[in-house]
């Protein structure tokens, strides 16, 4: 599990959220990432450029060997996508998430990770469409809803839509890591001056 300290910007307002995510794939051995922002940037005044994590070349070669002998191995394709994702090689990750879903189309974790990858390369609408596909596979997939809320808020500036998604996470699984993260996101948004309940339309 990775614990990320991320700063989100919405409509010109910045507020910090410390989130302990259990993200993406549900295999205990490899949590995937929730989008922190459209692009990661060094802290203001740090004077240093953030570097992407190194690609695990040995792992890539090992998985490619497996796939060469067993091209229909959806698990190996998913693992390869995860390796590229962890190295922030999102275009490569997308290729292999798509391949894994071709082989195993009912995997909501792979579908959600694919959506996150789309978000990281700036394809916000495609990310949201992929999350909808994930929810067709599993309508109670809280990792998808958590990501959906983040992308709605920070990719589309749709704060009401984001809160709706996060409230669903809290309703379904309030004590999970996702539920706690969603609660903090809602509270932080309220603290920044955004209502936590959509306004009722006037007559």
Beta strands, then each sheet from edge to edge (+ up, - down):
strand 1: 3-10
strand 2: 13-20
sheet 1: 1+ 2-
end
